[in-house]
Amino acid sequence: MRTITTQLFPTSSGEFAFKSLRSLWPRNTTNHKDLAMTKLKEIINNPNILITSSGRSSIATLLESLKIGSGDEVILQSFTCSVVASSILSTGATPVYADINPDTLNISPESLRKTISPRTKIVIFQHTFGSNEDLSRIANICRSKDILLLEDKAHILGNGKLVGDMAIGSFGRSKWLSSIIGGFIETKEENLLSSCQLIEDGKQLINYPKLELLLLNPSIVEFLIKPSLGQFKIGEVLMELLSWIGILTHEVEDKEKEGKLGRISRIKFPLPLYELLNSELSKFEDNKKLRNNAVNTYLKKLNPKLIFKGFTKTFPYLYFPLKVEDPQSLYLHAKKHKIYLGNWYYPAISPPGSNYLNLKYDPTKCPNAEQVSPHIVNLPTFANEKEVQRVVEVINNY
Ligand SMILES: Cc1ncc(COP(=O)(O)O)c(C=O)c1O
């Protein structure tokens, strides 16, 4: 029985791990870079694209090129990852949190209106799990107030044409499509992309021992950790140990939880990863189909009371969110069946241990996010029909 997981490279496979290992050998990547760029432009439907090391570094680069900094405010939603806020803080600007619409898990237009101040320079619209409900309303508000709009598409790839002024995407390990690490910037204006390019050109190359570790990560997870998860906790202990000694990279560094910029934001996208990215991008349509089918089954077979009102259409979400009374006991129940469900985002600014004070987050100002967050469970959508059936049975028998 294959372990199903929402984190730890959920889109990985033996083939992905093998391809990552193969990239350890120096090879000519120019061709893969060109092919990957062509595919990405086609999927995104925009020629103004720049590949970066991550979604978080894309946010920091965009803000820096827009000269957003000290004295400026950037609005983001609660129910998010702390790296979004630490990227804002790295520019000297202040993150200001708007509450979410508890049905869509996106930023609430009503809360956004109340959060805008004369210092607001830009609003970040997060496509939570891929959903962009309310995006046009948010875009109208921004337009009417002459405020820029940045779409955070870290959870999805190819979610329609750009509505805002710019967007970021992610190829991180737990994302819709992964090249271990990676991200991109998408802009409406060519000039903005050129200034982002200048900033990115000034970033460091990843130093090679670290790249080698990165390329080993999928194999470690696929062949060592995943098969031994749950077996006397060997996988869990291995994961802790390998993370502790620095072999398995953390998705969020401790300093990022404290509101500082992490190492990933200082590097360029490593060239050897283009081969992996190119190969994953060619599976875009299959990936979309797989996720659509999974969501379709969840919608048909799960108790509608558990489903958020904004997630009732067939759509290739990154994860399918459910609201349950006691997520902790559901996680434990699912684990017994080798299913590792996700908890994005619990707490409301994740991961656990994020320093709310440094990240300038006041939970009392975002009651919807605080109410939803302790009841959230993420179901995998990158799973075949049989696996989805297993997840459904586990939930329905719980
Ligand atoms: C909403 C959101 N935006 C941005 C990011 C950052 O993406 P990356 O991991 O590529 O830096 C994340 C990371 O999980 C995220 O959840």
The ligand as an SDF file (V2000), in Angstrom:
LIG
                    3D

 16 16  0  0  0  0  0  0  0  0999 V2000
    0.4590   31.1550   -0.1620 C   0  0  0  0  0  0  0  0  0  0  0  0
    1.9280   30.9660   -0.3420 C   0  0  0  0  0  0  0  0  0  0  0  0
    2.6220   31.9000   -0.9990 N   0  0  0  0  0  0  0  0  0  0  0  0
    3.9500   31.7830   -1.2030 C   0  0  0  0  0  0  0  0  0  0  0  0
    4.6360   30.6770   -0.7370 C   0  0  0  0  0  0  0  0  0  0  0  0
    6.1090   30.5660   -0.9860 C   0  0  0  0  0  0  0  0  0  0  0  0
    6.4270   29.6530   -1.9950 O   0  0  0  0  0  0  0  0  0  0  0  0
    7.8910   29.0230   -2.0000 P   0  0  0  0  0  0  0  0  0  0  0  0
    7.8830   27.8660   -1.0750 O   0  0  0  0  0  0  0  0  0  0  0  0
    8.1620   28.6460   -3.4200 O   0  0  0  0  0  0  0  0  0  0  0  0
    8.7980   30.0970   -1.5470 O   0  0  0  0  0  0  0  0  0  0  0  0
    3.9520   29.6940   -0.0310 C   0  0  0  0  0  0  0  0  0  0  0  0
    4.6640   28.5210    0.4890 C   0  0  0  0  0  0  0  0  0  0  0  0
    4.1290   27.5530    0.9040 O   0  0  0  0  0  0  0  0  0  0  0  0
    2.5570   29.8280    0.1670 C   0  0  0  0  0  0  0  0  0  0  0  0
    1.8610   28.8970    0.8290 O   0  0  0  0  0  0  0  0  0  0  0  0
  1  2  1  0
  2  3  1  0
  2 15  2  0
  3  4  2  0
  4  5  1  0
  5  6  1  0
  5 12  2  0
  6  7  1  0
  7  8  1  0
  8  9  2  0
  8 10  1  0
  8 11  1  0
 12 13  1  0
 12 15  1  0
 13 14  2  0
 15 16  1  0
M  END
$$$$
